[in-house]
Amino acid sequence: MIEESGALTALGEGQRQAWSYLAIGLFDTGFSFALLFFAGFCVLIGTLILRSRLIPRVIGALMVVAGSGHIVNTLALILSPAVSDRLVPGILLPVGLAELSLALWLAVKGVQAPASSTPC
């Protein structure tokens, strides 16, 4: 039976710490790229809300702003982490407001599509 500790004993303490630090850094970068996809989702959902009028248009506009905020924050995080540290509180406040307002609207009010004249 192969044990996981056997592979790690071949590395010195400094090498194990370096690999751990690399894994943490790669996780942050991967999470940042995943946020780019989520930003596209927010912009798409916001655009669909603006067009459908089933949910208040202000929430759709907020979701488009939220997607833009995610894009700016993620690109700043990838390109210059120092700039991203200064942007985080201000740029993520409208993002949180938009996502919270959509979640609350859907949880409390929901969406009621108009009844169609043709049966399914």
N, C-alpha and C positions, 0 to 999 in steps of 0.2 A: 504494500500500500504506500502510495506517495504522499508525503506530508508537505504542507505548504511551507513549513519552517525550514525544510531542507534546502529549498531554492534561495531563501533569504540569507542563509548562513554563508553562502558563497560570497556575499557582498559585505563590505566593511560598514561600520556604523555611519560614516560620512556618505557613502554611496546610497545607503538606504534612506538617509535623510534627503539627499538630493532627488532621488526618485519620488519620494513622498511630496516634496515641494513641486516637482514637475507635474505630478498628477493633480495637485490642487490648482495650479496655474492653468492646466488644460481644461479642467472642469469650468473654471471661470470663463475662459474663452469660448468653450462650447455652449455654455449657458447664454452668453452674449449673442452668439449666432442664432440660437433658438429664439431669443427675444426679437430678432429681426423678422422671423416668420410670424411671431405673434403680433408684431407691429403691422404687418400686412393684413393679418386677420382683422385687427381693430379698424383699419382704414376701410376694408371691404365691408365689414358689418355696419360701420357708420354710413357708408355710401348707400347700402341697401336700406337702412332705416330711413335715410333722407328720401329715398325714392318711394318706399312703400307707404309711408304715413300711417302705419299700424302702431307705431311707437312715436312719442313726441319728437319732432324734428330737432329740438335742442339736444336731445340725447344722442341723436345721430351725428350732429355737429361736434359734440364733445368726444364721441368715439373717434372721429377723424382726427381731432386734435390729439387725442391719446395715442393714436397710432403714430402720428408725427413726432410726438414726444418720445415714444419708445425708439424710433429710428434715430433721432438726434442723440439720445442718451447712449444707445448701443454703439453708434459710430464713434462717439467721444470716448467711450470705454475702451474700444478696440484700438483707436488711433492714438489717444492721449489720456491715460488714466488720471493724470493730474488735473486735467480740465474737467473730466467726468466727476471728480470728487466735489468740485465747486458747483456743478450743474444739478446734482442729484436732488437736493431738497426742493428747489424751485421748479424743476421741469417735471418731476414726478407727482407734484400736487394735483395738477389738472388731470393727469393720467388716473390717479386714484379716484378722483371725483367722478370722472366719466365712467369708469368701470363699476364703481359702487352705485351710481345712479341707474345704470342699465340693470344691474343685478337686482336692486330694490324694486325697480319698475316691473321687471318680469316676475319677481316673487310676490309682490303685493297686487298689482293690477293685471299682469299677464297680457296676452295678445288675443284678441277675439277677431278672427278673420271674418269678413262679410260672408253671409250665407250665399252659396251659389245656387243658381236655378236648376242646374243639372245634377242628378244624383250620381254618386260614385259607383 
